[in-house]
Amino acid sequence: MKKKDFVAVRAKKADEIKKSIREKKNELAQIAGKVKIGEEKNLKKMHNLRLEIARLLTIIREKEILEQEGSSKEAK
């Protein structure tokens, strides 16, 4: 994914992002299996998928923190 794709992801809800994370993890497992048996030669695909998953998880965490800050300000 490119940076502008992550801007679009930030507009999505957490549930939609979690769904795409599950899809990416399934894809990662498939590619890992192919690498082990020698079908897939491009190891960079696995690396890039892991980075994408980490970025998506970071976006979800940012959303959670913003929600917590918003609720704590309302409580004061």
C-alpha angles and dihedrals in degrees: 000000000000126000093259089055090058090053088059091047091055088062092058125090121257093251092057091048091050089052091054090048090056090050092049091049091052090049090048091053091051093049091046089055091049091050092052093053092042101248095115118056098174105091090174089076091066092047093050093048091052090051092050091050091050091050092050091049089050091053091051091050091050090053091051092051092049091051091050092049091049093051093046091052090051091051092056 
